[in-house]
Amino acid sequence: MSETQTGVRVALAAAGSANVATGLTLLDHLVAELVRTARFKLSLEVAPGSADAVAAAAGEALGEELAVLLAAPGAAASGWALLPAEEALALAAVETSERPLFVTNVDFSGQSVGGVATDVASRFLRGLAEAAHLNLHVRLVEGTDPQHVLAAIFKAVGAALGQACRPIPEAKEES
């Protein structure tokens, strides 16, 4: 776990709502997108620090809480989603794993959105995957605008996590 202080609460909800305070406006927005599509109720606070430390701590804190939901009896423990944001389209797939990892075809380095390096998104997602014990795959299908690409990724990851944390629907028997 990161040395940065965090406070987090997450629960399943009918509609997603987020109260996020990381000190990084971009990360706050992206986490809110994730929560909205996941249909979680989230409260997340991270003490100020370097962008990298804040992103990693936020991902780890959320991941630790999601690990509890993912391990709940009946939870699907896997999910996937394909979602757009403007011209960008991203695919995310998650599955609980004893060997967590984050795999992507997106190069998060060398770009910034709102004055923040986009690799903070990578640090957040890697921390989330490791702390939640997830095999997390993210694929960018289409998109060039960094802000739209990040929004599509976080929306897809959120929707996949929402599936994974919820019970598997029971099949109805035919008469």
C-alpha positions as CSV (number, residue, x, y, z in Angstrom):
1,M,0.0,0.0,0.0
2,S,1.2,3.5,-0.8
3,E,2.3,5.8,2.0
4,T,-0.2,8.5,0.9
5,Q,-3.2,8.8,3.3
6,T,-6.6,7.9,1.8
7,G,-10.1,7.5,2.9
8,V,-12.5,5.4,0.8
9,R,-16.0,3.9,0.9
10,V,-17.6,2.1,-2.0
11,A,-21.0,0.3,-2.3
12,L,-23.1,-1.1,-5.1
13,A,-25.9,1.3,-6.1
14,A,-28.7,1.6,-8.6
15,A,-27.0,4.7,-10.1
16,G,-23.4,5.7,-9.8
17,S,-22.5,8.7,-7.6
18,A,-19.0,9.9,-6.6
19,N,-17.5,12.3,-4.1
20,V,-13.9,12.3,-5.1
21,A,-11.1,14.6,-3.8
22,T,-7.6,13.6,-4.9
23,G,-6.4,17.1,-5.7
24,L,-6.0,16.2,-9.3
25,T,-9.1,17.5,-11.3
26,L,-8.4,15.1,-14.2
27,L,-8.3,12.0,-11.9
28,D,-11.4,13.1,-10.0
29,H,-13.3,13.4,-13.3
30,L,-12.0,10.0,-14.6
31,V,-12.9,8.2,-11.3
32,A,-16.3,9.8,-11.4
33,E,-16.8,8.4,-14.9
34,L,-15.7,5.0,-13.7
35,V,-18.1,5.1,-10.8
36,R,-21.0,6.3,-12.9
37,T,-20.8,3.4,-15.4
38,A,-20.0,0.9,-12.6
39,R,-23.1,2.0,-10.7
40,F,-21.1,2.4,-7.4
41,K,-21.6,4.9,-4.6
42,L,-18.1,6.2,-3.8
43,S,-16.4,8.5,-1.4
44,L,-12.7,8.8,-2.0
45,E,-10.3,11.3,-0.4
46,V,-6.5,11.3,-0.9
47,A,-4.1,13.5,1.0
48,P,-2.1,15.9,-1.3
49,G,1.2,14.7,-2.7
50,S,2.9,14.2,-6.0
51,A,0.6,13.3,-8.9
52,D,2.1,9.8,-9.2
53,A,1.7,9.1,-5.5
54,V,-1.9,10.4,-5.4
55,A,-2.9,8.3,-8.5
56,A,-1.3,5.1,-7.1
57,A,-2.8,5.6,-3.7
58,A,-6.3,6.3,-5.1
59,G,-6.1,3.2,-7.3
60,E,-4.9,1.1,-4.4
61,A,-7.5,2.4,-2.0
62,L,-10.4,1.8,-4.4
63,G,-9.0,-1.6,-5.4
64,E,-8.8,-2.8,-1.7
65,E,-12.5,-1.9,-1.3
66,L,-13.5,-3.5,-4.6
67,A,-11.6,-6.7,-3.6
68,V,-14.3,-7.2,-0.9
69,L,-17.2,-6.8,-3.3
70,L,-15.5,-9.1,-5.9
71,A,-15.0,-11.8,-3.2
72,A,-18.7,-11.6,-2.0
73,P,-20.6,-14.8,-2.4
74,G,-22.3,-15.0,-5.8
75,A,-20.3,-12.1,-7.3
76,A,-19.6,-12.7,-11.0
77,A,-15.8,-11.9,-10.4
78,S,-15.5,-11.0,-14.1
79,G,-16.9,-8.6,-16.6
80,W,-16.2,-6.7,-19.8
81,A,-17.5,-3.6,-21.6
82,L,-17.0,-1.6,-24.8
83,L,-17.8,2.1,-24.4
84,P,-17.3,5.3,-26.3
85,A,-16.4,8.9,-25.4
86,E,-16.8,11.1,-28.4
87,E,-14.5,9.7,-31.2
88,A,-12.8,7.3,-28.8
89,L,-13.8,3.7,-28.2
90,A,-12.3,1.5,-25.5
91,L,-12.7,-2.1,-24.4
92,A,-12.0,-3.3,-20.8
93,A,-12.2,-6.8,-19.4
94,V,-11.6,-7.8,-15.8
95,E,-11.4,-11.1,-13.9
96,T,-10.2,-11.8,-10.4
97,S,-6.8,-13.4,-10.3
98,E,-4.2,-14.6,-7.8
99,R,-1.7,-13.0,-10.2
100,P,-3.1,-9.5,-10.8
101,L,-1.9,-7.5,-13.7
102,F,-2.8,-4.5,-15.9
103,V,-2.3,-5.0,-19.7
104,T,-3.1,-2.3,-22.3
105,N,-2.3,-1.3,-25.8
106,V,-2.4,2.4,-24.8
107,D,0.8,4.4,-24.4
108,F,0.0,6.8,-21.5
109,S,3.4,8.5,-21.6
110,G,4.3,11.8,-23.2
111,Q,0.9,13.5,-23.2
112,S,-1.0,15.6,-20.8
113,V,-4.6,16.6,-20.2
114,G,-5.4,19.7,-18.1
115,G,-1.8,20.1,-17.2
116,V,-1.6,16.5,-15.8
117,A,0.5,13.8,-17.4
118,T,-1.8,11.1,-18.7
119,D,0.3,8.3,-17.2
120,V,-1.3,9.1,-13.8
121,A,-4.2,7.2,-15.3
122,S,-1.9,4.2,-15.9
123,R,-0.7,4.4,-12.3
124,F,-4.2,4.5,-11.0
125,L,-5.4,1.5,-13.1
126,R,-2.3,-0.5,-12.2
127,G,-2.8,0.2,-8.5
128,L,-6.5,-0.7,-8.8
129,A,-5.7,-4.0,-10.5
130,E,-3.1,-5.0,-8.1
131,A,-5.1,-4.1,-4.9
132,A,-8.3,-5.6,-6.2
133,H,-6.5,-8.8,-7.4
134,L,-7.6,-8.3,-11.0
135,N,-6.4,-9.3,-14.4
136,L,-7.4,-6.0,-16.1
137,H,-7.1,-5.7,-19.9
138,V,-7.7,-2.3,-21.6
139,R,-7.8,-1.9,-25.4
140,L,-8.2,1.3,-27.2
141,V,-10.2,0.4,-30.4
142,E,-10.4,4.0,-31.8
143,G,-9.5,7.5,-30.7
144,T,-6.8,10.2,-30.8
145,D,-7.9,12.9,-28.4
146,P,-6.2,12.1,-25.1
147,Q,-9.1,13.4,-23.0
148,H,-11.7,11.3,-24.9
149,V,-9.4,8.2,-24.9
150,L,-9.1,8.4,-21.1
151,A,-12.8,9.0,-20.6
152,A,-13.6,5.9,-22.8
153,I,-11.1,3.8,-20.9
154,F,-12.4,4.7,-17.5
155,K,-16.0,4.3,-18.6
156,A,-15.3,0.8,-20.0
157,V,-13.3,-0.2,-16.9
158,G,-16.2,1.0,-14.7
159,A,-18.8,-0.9,-16.6
160,A,-16.7,-4.1,-16.5
161,L,-16.1,-3.7,-12.7
162,G,-19.8,-3.1,-12.2
163,Q,-20.6,-6.4,-13.8
164,A,-17.8,-8.2,-11.9
165,C,-19.0,-7.0,-8.5
166,R,-22.6,-7.9,-9.0
167,P,-24.2,-11.3,-8.6
168,I,-24.5,-13.5,-11.7
169,P,-28.1,-13.4,-12.8
170,E,-29.8,-16.7,-12.2
171,A,-31.1,-18.5,-15.3
172,K,-34.8,-19.0,-15.4
173,E,-35.9,-22.5,-15.9
174,E,-38.2,-23.2,-18.8
175,S,-41.5,-24.9,-18.1
